[in-house]
Amino acid sequence: MDLDLATQYTAHWEGRRSTVYRDTKGIPTIGVGFNLTTADAPAQIAALGLDYQSVLNGSAALTDAQMDQPKNGSHPANRGHVLRNLLGCRGMILATM
């Protein structure tokens, strides 16, 4: 599976936002659909050199470079997250067919 294509697909549906927003379920989210309420979110945000509370309250933003970091698995644009989103969408699409 082409993960760059998966990232583009997810960004199309999830959006790509540098500051916190609420997703359709009301969950604080940033980047390409990255859930800020997961247990490891504070560590992933800290790995970007940002303060988690500042990101969560909207006073800090991700840069494009932070959202585009490739495949290191330790930031809000990580490919594993995108792949999980894409696979979830695929299951939803199959269920509606």
C-alpha positions, 0 to 999 in steps of 0.5 A: 500500500502506498502510504503517501497516497493513504496520507493524501486520502486521509487528509482529504477526508480528515483535513489537515490542520495545524491547530486543534479542532474538534472532529465529528465525534467532538474529540480534540484533533490536530494534523491529519486526524491525530487524536489528542486524547490518546495516552501517548499524545502528550509524548508525541507532541513533546517529541515535536518540541511543543508543549502538549497543553499549549497544543491542546488549548490552541495556543500552539500550532504544528508547522507544515514540516512537523505535519510532514515528518516521514515515517518516524512514528512519533508525531501527529502525522505518523503513517501508522495513524494514517494507515489505521484511518484508511483501513477503518474507512475501507471497512466502513465502505465495505459495510455500506456496499 
